[in-house]
Amino acid sequence: MHRKGFTLIELLVVFAVISLLSAILFPVFARAREQGRKVVCQSNLKQIGVALSMYAQDYDGFYPDNGDPYLWMGRRWRWLVQPYLGQSLRRDPGEPDNPYKSQGVPGILACPSDETAPLSFDSTSYGYSCAFYHTPEQINAMSTAHLWQTFPGGYPFPCVSQSQSQVAYPAQKAVAAEWLSNHDALRIGWWDWREGRNYLFADGHVKYLRASGIRRAVSGFPDINLTRDGIAGRDIPADEGG
């Protein structure tokens, strides 16, 4: 007896079926993987929220503030809450006074989908709203240029510690968020109306929101730094909190 092999047509049909299944399943697997990473990122922010709350408990209810106007940048605020993060993060021995460089495992400070942070931001993916160390009046008078101290004449707004009791709408005011839209096609920051990111709110809950769902800040962007009325204001409508 002779075993009959596959014909060319049969092989082509098998390859076509495999290609079709791959085209259908691979995007599904990719979405499932990204959804898992998004959940990890949300967990990171929730733990950061706990760290901020513990910090406030030790500092009479006040949010992190060391007088540094650049504190909103992830690589700078992380040092104030580092004792509460439960991870290994140390100053670089070669540059101990440089807040942009560290040693240790990034842990909850890095979103698993953030490909930019390990290369450019010392593996730190999350920014801290400067509305928590400036008064609402200051925030209403600020622009994006003030965040970078590029405003003519220097930086006219000294840091002023804000307390948990001053947050008027804890479920609608974001205290921290992913700096980039790590879970979408474009990697863009808080000054763009496209894509979305995970946000940590002052009441401790975390939510993924499109930039278009964030209320327009005094700068005209969906920027939680410059929320209109600062910590007395809202980043999302009242019916979307929690």
Backbone as a ProteinNet text record, in pm:
[ID]
protein_1_A
[PRIMARY]
MHRKGFTLIELLVVFAVISLLSAILFPVFARAREQGRKVVCQSNLKQIGVALSMYAQDYDGFYPDNGDPYLWMGRRWRWLVQPYLGQSLRRDPGEPDNPYKSQGVPGILACPSDETAPLSFDSTSYGYSCAFYHTPEQINAMSTAHLWQTFPGGYPFPCVSQSQSQVAYPAQKAVAAEWLSNHDALRIGWWDWREGRNYLFADGHVKYLRASGIRRAVSGFPDINLTRDGIAGRDIPADEGG
[TERTIARY]
85	0	88.1	39.5	113.9	34.9	105.9	40.5	29.2	-89.5	-111.7	-74.1	14.8	54.7	-45.8	-20.1	-105	-77.1	-180.6	-163.6	-129	-80.5	-44.6	-166.6	-280.6	-403.3	-439.9	-427	-460.2	-366.5	-240.3	-144.7	-175.4	-210.2	-243.1	-367.4	-463.5	-584.1	-550.8	-464.7	-423.5	-352.3	-258.9	-187.2	-282.8	-380.6	-477.5	-560.6	-600.9	-679	-596.1	-469.8	-381.4	-361.4	-340.3	-321	-446.2	-562.9	-688.3	-708.1	-682.7	-696.4	-598.6	-476.1	-375.7	-420.5	-475.2	-521.3	-634.8	-714.7	-827.3	-782.7	-697	-663.9	-554	-453.9	-342.7	-387.8	-475.1	-523.6	-599.3	-672.3	-745.1	-647.3	-541.5	-440.5	-369.7	-342	-274.1	-360.6	-490.6	-581.6	-592.2	-597.4	-605.5	-479.1	-363.5	-237.8	-234.7	-279.4	-278	-377.2	-490.5	-586.6	-526.4	-450	-382.4	-281.6	-207.8	-110.2	-180.5	-294.2	-369.6	-414.8	-455	-496.6	-378.3	-260.9	-140.8	-110.4	-123	-98.9	-196.6	-321.6	-420.2	-386.5	-339.1	-296.1	-179.1	-86.8	25.9	-24	-118.6	-170	-245.1	-316.7	-386.2	-286.4	-175.3	-72.2	-6.7	9.7	62.3	-36	-165	-267.1	-256.7	-230.4	-211.9	-88.4	18.2	141.7	117.1	42.7	11.7	-72.2	-165.9	-249.8	-167.2	-74.6	11.5	101.6	151.4	233.2	151.7	29.1	-55.2	-83.7	-102.8	-126.1	-8.1	111.8	231.7	262.7	197	225.3	99	23.8	-94	-195.6	-207.6	-309	-266.8	-140.3	-94.3	-30.7	-50.4	5.9	154.6	228.1	371.9	401.8	496.1	540.5	674.1	776.6	907.3	958	864.4	902.4	955.7	953.8	1005.5	892.8	893.4	784.7	778.7	888.5	890.7	842.6	785.3	749.7	648.8	573.6	474.3	538.7	665.1	734.1	758.5	733.2	743.8	876.5	984.7	1116.6	1150.1	1064.7	1091.4	998.4	869.1	779	801.4	854.6	870.8	956.9	1051.7	1142.2	1071.5	970.5	899.6	816.1	761.4	676.1	748.3	874.7	950.5	941.7	947.3	939.1	807.5	704	572.6	540.3	630.8	604	636.6	712.9	745.3	827.7	925	1009.3	1151.4	1241.9	1381.9	1408.2	1427.3	1457.7	1560.4	1676.7	1786.1	1844.2	1903.5	1973	2094.4	2125.4	2243.4	2367.5	2454.5	2573.8	2661.4	2660.7	2742.8	2688.4	2554.2	2489.4	2378.2	2413.8	2313	2215.9	2250.6	2162.3	2080	2092.2	2019.1	1889.2	1771.5	1645.8	1604.2	1670.6	1632.1	1698.9	1788.8	1860.7	1847.2	1825.7	1808.4	1871.8	1871.7	1910.8	1802.3	1782.2	1682.2	1575.6	1484.8	1378	1266.1	1220.8	1116.3	984.2	951.6	830.3	705.3	626.8	497.2	507.8	626.3	641.3	639.7	644.9	651.1	530.7	462.8	354.6	417	367.5	427.9	415.4	326.6	312.3	392.7	457.4	531.8	670.1	686.8	815.5	909.5	855.8	935	1005.4	936.1	990.8	1126.9	1148.2	1280.9	1394.2	1362.9	1466.1	1483.9	1374.5	1380	1346.8	1268.9	1220.4	1258.5	1373.6	1424.1	1317.7	1246.6	1144.3	1035.5	993.7	884.9	777	657.5	551.1	444.4	444.2	329.9	365.9	279	296.2	201.8	237.4	164.1	112.7	-15.3	-75.6	-21.2	26	78.2	-33.2	-159.6	-270.5	-269.1	-189.2	-182	-67.6	5.3	103.2	103.1	-10.3	-36.8	-181.3	-209	-344.8	-433	-564.7	-654.8	-637.1	-610.4	-590.3	-464.9	-359.7	-236.7	-261.1	-328.7	-355.1	-432.8	-532.4	-614.2	-534.8	-421.5	-338.7	-220.8	-207.7	-91.4	-118.2	-9.4	-15	81.5	77.9	169.3	314.5	342.5	479.2	528.7	437.6	479.2	528.2	470.6	511.6	658.2	704.9	843.8	931.1	872.8	944.6	1006.4	934.7	982.7	908.1	821	745.5	839.4	825.9	914.6	911.4	1027.9	1037.2	1050.8	1056	1076.1	946.8	955.3	842.6	782.3	666.8	613.8	528.4	510.3	418.6	492.4	508.9	574.2	482.6	543	465	394.3	270.4	190.5	125.6	159.9	107.4	-44.7	-107.6	-252.2	-288.1	-400	-437.4	-554	-569.8	-679.8	-814.8	-827.7	-955.1	-992.1	-894.8	-921.4	-969.5	-964	-1009.6	-1161.7	-1221.6	-1367.4	-1440.1	-1380.7	-1446.5	-1346.6	-1321.2	-1218	-1239.6	-1363.7	-1391.2	-1381.2	-1362.4	-1352.2	-1221	-1136.8	-1008.5	-896.1	-825.1	-714.6	-589.7	-524	-401.5	-278.3	-292.7	-181.1	-236.2	-151.2	-194	-72.4	-95	9.3	43.3	171.1	212.6	183.7	207	182.1	61.5	3.9	-108.2	-51.3	-6.8	68.6	-13.4	-144.9	-229.7	-298.2	-253.2	-310.8	-201.6	-244	-148.8	-46.6	-91.3	-2.4	44.8	172.3	227.9	237	129.8	122.3	90.2	125.8	114.5	-13.6	-11.2	-130.9	-174.6	-97	-130.8	-179.1	-260.7	-314.1	-453	-545.7	-683	-707.6	-605.6	-622.2	-584.9	-629	-596.4	-644.5	-592	-637.4	-533.2	-566.5	-470.7	-543	-471.5	-524.4	-502.2	-605.1	-599.7	-625.7	-550.9	-572.9	-641.7	-756.2	-830.4	-804.9	-835.9	-801.4	-871.2	-982.2	-1050.1	-989.8	-888.9	-818.6	-860	-968.4	-1008.7	-930.8	-916.6	-841.7	-934.4	-922	-1009.4	-936.2	-957.4	-904	-1002.1	-952.2	-1038.3	-974.2	-1057.6	-1009.6	-977.7	-880.1	-846.1	-966.5	-1050	-1168.3	-1269.9	-1253.9	-1343.2	-1296.3	-1178	-1123.6	-1168.4	-1209.7	-1255.5	-1138.6	-1167.8	-1065.2	-1003.2	-871	-799.9	-783.1	-728.7	-710.4	-614.1	-533	-438.9	-503.5	-626	-693.4	-672.1	-595.4	-565.7	-631.4	-633.9	-682.5	-571.1	-524.2	-405.1	-447.2	-428.4	-469.4	-381.2	-271.1	-191.1	-268.3	-335.7	-396.8	-549.1	-603.1	-747.9	-805.8	-909.8	-971.1	-1013.8	-967.9	-990.9	-908.3	-807.6	-715.4	-784.8	-747.2	-808.3	-952.6	-999	-1140	-1224.3	-1158.2	-1228.1	-1239.9	-1285.1	-1307.4	-1233.7	-1185.2	-1128.2	-1229.2	-1330.9	-1436.5	-1571.1	-1678.5	-1811	-1848.1	-1936.9	-1974.4	-2033.1	-2102.9	-2169	-2075.8	-1945.3	-1851.3	-1749.7	-1759.2	-1664.9	-1696.3	-1593.7	-1611.9	-1624.1
-119.4	0	123.8	224.7	350.2	460.2	533.9	646.2	764.3	818.2	933.5	1062.1	1143.9	1269.3	1380.5	1495.3	1611.7	1668.1	1710	1775.7	1921.3	1986.7	2128.8	2212.5	2179.2	2253.3	2240.8	2117.2	2095.6	2173.2	2174.7	2251.3	2400	2449.6	2591.4	2626.1	2534.6	2557.5	2563.4	2470.2	2469.6	2599.2	2642.8	2768.1	2886.7	2884.3	2994.1	2999.5	2881.7	2875.7	2924.4	2878.6	2922.1	3073.5	3129	3273.8	3348.9	3296.7	3362.2	3360.3	3244	3234.5	3326.4	3335.7	3423.9	3568.9	3606	3744.6	3776.9	3676.2	3698.4	3696.1	3599.9	3577.6	3667.8	3699.4	3779.4	3915.2	3990.1	4116.2	4094.9	3982.7	3952.3	3930	3852.3	3827.5	3957.2	4041.9	4169.1	4257.9	4263.4	4344.4	4289.4	4156.8	4096	4125.6	4117.3	4148	4293.6	4384.2	4525.4	4555.6	4486.2	4505.6	4463.5	4355	4310.3	4413	4471.7	4574.7	4698.9	4731.1	4847.2	4825.7	4703.2	4670.5	4682.2	4635.9	4649.7	4797.2	4876.9	5020.8	5084.4	5043.7	5096.1	5056.6	4934.1	4890.3	4973.9	5006.4	5093.2	5225.7	5285.7	5416.3	5407.2	5298.6	5282.5	5275.6	5206	5198.7	5334.4	5409.9	5545.7	5631.3	5608.5	5680.2	5649.6	5524.4	5486.7	5555.8	5561.4	5627.6	5776.1	5840.8	5982.8	6003.6	5912.5	5923	5903.9	5809.6	5786.6	5906.9	5964.4	6085.3	6195	6215.3	6320.8	6296.6	6171.6	6140.9	6182.3	6168.9	6204.2	6353.6	6427.2	6570.2	6653.9	6621.8	6699.2	6717.4	6617	6621.5	6692.5	6735.2	6809	6716	6751	6676.1	6709.9	6624.9	6648.9	6787.7	6854.4	6987.4	7015.3	7035.3	7070.8	7203.1	7280.8	7409.3	7402.8	7285.4	7264.5	7281	7384.3	7404.2	7295.5	7221.3	7112	6979.7	6985	6863.2	6777.7	6839.3	6763.9	6656.2	6673.8	6573.6	6447.3	6332.6	6206.7	6181.6	6222.8	6194.7	6281.8	6380	6467.9	6438.5	6420.8	6395.9	6258.8	6165.2	6028.5	6023.4	6115.1	6108.9	6144	6228	6265	6149.1	6067.2	5956.4	5822.4	5823.8	5699.8	5612.7	5669.3	5584.4	5508.3	5553	5490.3	5398.6	5388.7	5310.4	5162.5	5126.2	4986.5	4923.9	4996.8	4943.6	4998	4935.8	4976.8	5088.2	5208.6	5324.1	5409.1	5424.1	5495.7	5601	5699.5	5802	5740.9	5791.4	5746.9	5794.2	5703	5744.6	5842.2	5830.5	5920.9	6062.2	6077.4	6209.2	6210.3	6209.9	6199	6316.4	6429.9	6546.7	6562.7	6467.5	6474.9	6394	6460.4	6386.7	6305.6	6330.3	6260.6	6123.7	6090.4	5963.7	5884.4	5755.6	5671	5534.5	5456	5315.7	5233.8	5114.9	5028.3	4989.1	4905	4856.1	4959.5	4997.8	5100.4	5058.7	4928.9	4879.9	4952.3	5000.4	5060.9	5198.3	5251.3	5381.6	5371.5	5250.8	5233.3	5155.6	5211.5	5141.1	5034.8	4910.7	4805.4	4829.8	4920.7	4953.1	5075.6	5138.2	5261.6	5228.3	5243.8	5215.7	5335.7	5451.8	5574.7	5596.8	5567.4	5596.4	5532.7	5404.3	5345.5	5415.6	5475.9	5541	5688.5	5755.8	5901.6	5954.3	5879.3	5931.6	5845.2	5780.4	5701.7	5604.3	5542	5440.6	5492.4	5616.1	5674.3	5723.3	5667.2	5691	5790.4	5829.7	5903.6	6044.5	6138.3	6277.2	6312.2	6414.1	6458.9	6600.1	6621.7	6751.2	6862.9	6970.7	7083.9	7162.5	7127.3	7190.7	7154.4	7052.5	7009.9	7076.3	7165.6	7246.9	7392	7432.6	7573	7603.3	7727	7763.9	7770.4	7758.8	7772.5	7906.2	8012	8142.9	8142.8	8079	8068.2	7988.2	7874.6	7789.5	7865.9	7942.1	8016.4	8123.4	8164.2	8268.1	8210.1	8077.8	8014.8	7972.7	7947.7	7895.3	7777.2	7708.3	7596.4	7641.7	7763.8	7815.4	7823.2	7848.6	7855.7	7720.5	7612.2	7479	7453.4	7513	7494.9	7614.1	7710	7831.3	7903.4	7899.1	7970.7	8102.3	8135.8	8260.1	8378.7	8483.5	8600.5	8656.8	8678.3	8734	8629.4	8501.4	8397.1	8336.1	8266.3	8191.8	8271.5	8334.2	8425.5	8360	8227.3	8161.8	8067.7	8105.5	8015.5	7897.6	7784.8	7666.1	7688.1	7644.8	7657.6	7522.4	7460.2	7327.8	7329.7	7228.2	7214.5	7089.1	7092.4	6981.2	6901.8	6780.4	6694.2	6759.9	6834.5	6898	7008.1	7056.6	7163.4	7111.1	6981.1	6923.7	6922.1	7003.5	7019	6898.3	6835.8	6723.9	6608.5	6532.8	6428.2	6324.3	6296.7	6195.2	6249.6	6380.6	6441.1	6514.6	6528.6	6597.2	6494.9	6487.4	6391.9	6445.6	6358.5	6396.7	6348.9	6242.7	6190.4	6114.4	6092.3	6020.1	5977.3	5886.1	5853.2	5979.4	6005.2	6121.1	6101.6	5982.4	5952.3	5860	5858	5768.5	5632.5	5558.6	5435.7	5319.8	5327.8	5216	5239.8	5340.4	5373.6	5379	5401.9	5399.2	5512	5632.2	5747.8	5766.5	5797.3	5824.9	5976.1	6034.5	6179.3	6217.4	6340.2	6384	6457.4	6528.6	6594.5	6715	6754.4	6873.2	6834.6	6732.7	6685.9	6626.6	6655.3	6609.9	6470.3	6405.1	6270.7	6164.6	6043.2	5925.7	5938.8	5854.4	5854.9	5794.1	5784.9	5733.5	5701.5	5639.2	5612.2	5732.4	5764.7	5877.1	5828.8	5884.1	5860.7	5983.8	5964	6076	6088	6204.4	6234.6	6142.6	6081.2	5988.5	5848.4	5827.9	5700.8	5610	5643.3	5554.2	5588.2	5488.8	5502.4	5470.5	5547.7	5526.7	5561.9	5479.6	5511.7	5605.1	5717.9	5816.9	5867.4	5894	5960.3	6106.4	6163.2	6304	6393.8	6354.7	6434	6434.2	6342.4	6339.2	6424.3	6484.2	6571.3	6715.5	6783.7	6922.3	7011.9	7108.9	7200.5	7278.9	7271.9	7343.6	7490.3	7569.8	7712.1	7734.1	7633.6	7642	7607.5	7555.7	7514.8	7369	7297.4	7156.6	7068	6935.6	6843.3	6814.3	6918.5	6913.7	6920.1	6810.8	6808.1	6895.4	6946.3	7043.9	7172.3	7215.7	7348.9	7341.1	7251.1	7240.1	7374	7418.6	7546.8	7541.1	7638.1	7647.9	7546.8	7486.6	7399.8	7287.3	7266.7	7156.9	7187.4	7306.6	7338.6	7309.8	7263.4	7237.8	7090.1	7064.1	6927.1	6903.3	6779.6	6739.2	6664.2	6610.8	6540.5	6587.4	6571.7	6612	6539.3	6599.4	6545.7	6405.2	6373.1	6242.8	6131.9	6162.4	6061.8	6021.1	6073.8	6039	5904.8	5842.3	5718.1	5597.6
0	0	0	-69.2	-78.4	-6.6	84.2	153.2	58.9	50.6	-36.4	36.5	-16.5	44.9	17	81.1	57.5	-81.4	-143.6	-273.1	-249.1	-349.3	-339.8	-303.2	-359.5	-330.4	-183.1	-131	10.3	101.7	68.2	148.2	144.6	29.3	15.9	96.9	98.1	177.4	325.7	373.1	513.9	551	466.2	492.3	494.8	407.7	402.6	530.1	578.8	702.4	821.2	828.2	936.9	932.7	814.2	799.3	841.9	805.1	842.5	993.2	1055.4	1200.5	1272.5	1220.3	1280.6	1273.4	1157	1139.3	1234.7	1268.5	1359.3	1505.1	1540.6	1680.4	1734.9	1653.7	1703.9	1759	1688.6	1747	1877.4	1886.8	2010.1	2124.2	2097.7	2200.2	2240.1	2139.5	2167.5	2255.5	2227.3	2308.4	2449.5	2460.4	2593	2674.1	2608.6	2676.8	2721.7	2634.2	2669.4	2781.1	2779.8	2887.5	3020.4	3019.2	3140.9	3189.4	3097	3134.2	3188.9	3131.8	3179.4	3323.4	3355.1	3491.6	3588.1	3545.7	3629	3652.2	3548.4	3559.7	3658.3	3652	3745.9	3888.9	3904.7	4038.2	4088.2	3997.2	4034.8	4090.1	4018.1	4060.2	4192.9	4213.1	4340.7	4455.5	4435.5	4538.7	4560	4452.4	4465.6	4545.3	4521.7	4598	4746.7	4781.2	4921.6	4979.3	4899.8	4945.2	4970.6	4882.6	4901.1	5026.3	5050.1	5169.1	5296.7	5294.7	5411.1	5435.5	5326.3	5338.9	5407.6	5361.1	5416	5565	5602.6	5743.5	5829.8	5776.4	5853.3	5848.8	5758.9	5743.6	5761.8	5865.3	5906.5	5793.5	5708.8	5604	5477.6	5469.2	5351.9	5248.5	5123.6	5011.7	4994.6	4921.6	4901.9	4846.4	4908.8	4865.6	4932.6	4853.8	4908.9	4851.8	4796.4	4740.7	4599.4	4540.2	4404	4303.3	4220.1	4123	4016	4000.2	3903.4	3963.9	4082	4153.5	4076.2	3986.8	3910.3	3822.7	3788.7	3707.8	3790.7	3731.1	3803.5	3870.5	3806.7	3862.2	3982.5	4011.3	4124.8	4242.9	4219.8	4332.7	4396.2	4318.6	4370.3	4495.5	4509.5	4624.4	4754.8	4748.9	4871.3	4925.3	4835.6	4880.8	4878.5	4841	4829.9	4956.6	5078	5197.7	5209.6	5138	5148.5	5030.2	4936.1	4815.9	4831.7	4934.4	4958.4	4848.8	4796.3	4690.5	4705.1	4632.6	4638.9	4538.6	4588.2	4504.1	4576.8	4516	4582.2	4488.3	4548	4470	4401	4285.3	4213.2	4289	4335	4410.8	4334.2	4202.9	4123	4117.5	4132.7	4130.7	4236	4363.3	4470	4477.2	4418.9	4423.1	4295.9	4205.7	4079.4	4091.7	4098.5	4116.5	3995.1	3882.7	3759.9	3745	3835.7	3824.9	3954.4	3939.8	4056.6	4032.2	4137.6	4129.4	4196.3	4147.3	4206.9	4106.4	4150.8	4065.1	4059.3	3938.6	3927.4	3989	3985.2	4049.4	4005.4	4102.4	4072.5	4007.5	3994.4	3929	3777	3723.7	3578.4	3527.9	3429.5	3361.4	3270.9	3272	3188.9	3039.1	2998.7	2856.4	2815.5	2911.7	2883.2	2829.1	2698.5	2635.2	2640.8	2672.6	2674.2	2807.5	2917.9	3050.7	3076.9	3043.4	3070.8	2996.8	2883.2	2802.9	2836.6	2871.7	2885.9	3025	3104.6	3232.1	3351.6	3344.7	3456.8	3508.8	3414.6	3445.8	3539	3519.7	3598.2	3501.6	3513.2	3415.6	3459.7	3588.1	3641	3686.4	3653.3	3693.7	3808.3	3883.2	4003.6	3977.8	3998.4	3966.6	4055.4	3991.7	4069.5	4137.6	4109.9	4180.8	4328.7	4365.4	4504.7	4580.1	4513.1	4585.5	4536.4	4479.7	4445.8	4482.2	4518.3	4555.7	4431	4448	4333.4	4260	4336.6	4273.8	4186.4	4234.2	4155.3	4027.3	4042.7	3926.6	3820	3860.2	3763.8	3690.6	3747.4	3684.9	3608	3607.3	3545.4	3400.9	3330.3	3194.1	3184.8	3072.8	3053.3	3064.1	3019	3026.6	3170.1	3265.8	3405.5	3455.8	3404.6	3449	3417.9	3310.4	3268.5	3306.9	3378.7	3419.3	3299.2	3187.6	3069.3	3051.5	3147	3137.5	3157.2	3073.6	3088.4	3230.1	3286.3	3420.3	3528.9	3488.9	3589.3	3639.6	3750.7	3807.4	3923.2	3902.8	4004.8	4111.5	4106.1	4199.1	4294.5	4419.9	4515.8	4546.5	4579.8	4615.3	4748.8	4755.4	4877.8	4904.9	5015.3	5047.3	5056.1	4996.5	4999.5	5079.1	5148.6	5235.9	5178.1	5229.5	5186.2	5210.7	5318.3	5351.5	5252.4	5176	5080.3	4944.6	4923.6	4797.2	4798.2	4713.3	4715.1	4657.5	4554.4	4486.2	4469.1	4575.5	4570.1	4460.6	4425.6	4323.9	4181.9	4169.1	4035.4	4010.4	4112	4093.3	4093.2	3981	3967.2	4036.4	4111.8	4181.6	4105.2	4026.2	3947.4	3827.5	3729.4	3609	3529.2	3436	3340.1	3262.1	3247.2	3170.5	3022.1	2970.1	2828.7	2814.7	2696	2666	2627.3	2727.7	2705.4	2650.9	2661.2	2621.6	2487.4	2416.6	2286.5	2180.2	2057	1945.8	1954.4	1993.2	2001.6	2144.7	2161.6	2293.9	2310	2364.1	2377.4	2521.6	2560.4	2698.9	2731.7	2843.9	2896.5	2814.6	2717.5	2638.3	2499.6	2493.8	2366	2391.9	2301.9	2320.1	2263.2	2211.5	2157.7	2261.7	2235.4	2316.2	2461.5	2551.6	2690.4	2781.8	2910.5	3009.5	3139.5	3231	3364.6	3455.2	3533.8	3627.3	3769.6	3865	4006.7	4064.6	4128.1	4185	4334.6	4388.5	4527.7	4626.9	4587.8	4679.1	4673	4585.7	4578	4464.3	4392.6	4283.8	4156.7	4070.4	3945	3829.1	3722.1	3607.2	3478.7	3375.8	3243.4	3174.8	3123.9	3059.5	2931.5	2833.3	2713.7	2748.8	2680.6	2705.1	2680.3	2584.2	2551.7	2665.9	2763.4	2877.4	2993.9	2981.8	3085.9	3058.9	3161.3	3144.5	3104	3023.1	2972.8	3088.7	3100.5	3206.6	3168.8	3260.4	3233.1	3117.3	3087.5	2976.3	2842.6	2846	2724.2	2688.5	2771.4	2746	2852.6	2830.8	2934	3034.9	3101	3186.5	3332.6	3406.9	3547.4	3635.9	3583	3657	3678	3573.2	3571.1	3566.6	3645.6	3660.6	3703	3635.3	3673.7	3820.4	3897.9	4042.7	4121.9	4059.5	4131.8	4205.9	4333.5	4408.2	4449.9	4421.6	4445.8	4321.6	4215.1	4090.1	4057.9	3934.6	3889.4	3757.8	3739.9	3611.3	3526.3	3588.2	3516.9	3571.2	3494	3543	3671.5	3748	3878.3	3870.4	3761.6	3752.9	3705.8	3684.9	3638.1	3744.6	3862.5	3967.6	4031.2	4088.5	4161.1	4072.9
[MASK]
++++++++++++++++++++++++++++++++++++++++++++++++++++++++++++++++++++++++++++++++++++++++++++++++++++++++++++++++++++++++++++++++++++++++++++++++++++++++++++++++++++++++++++++++++++++++++++++++++++++++++++++++++++++++++++++++++++++++++++++++++

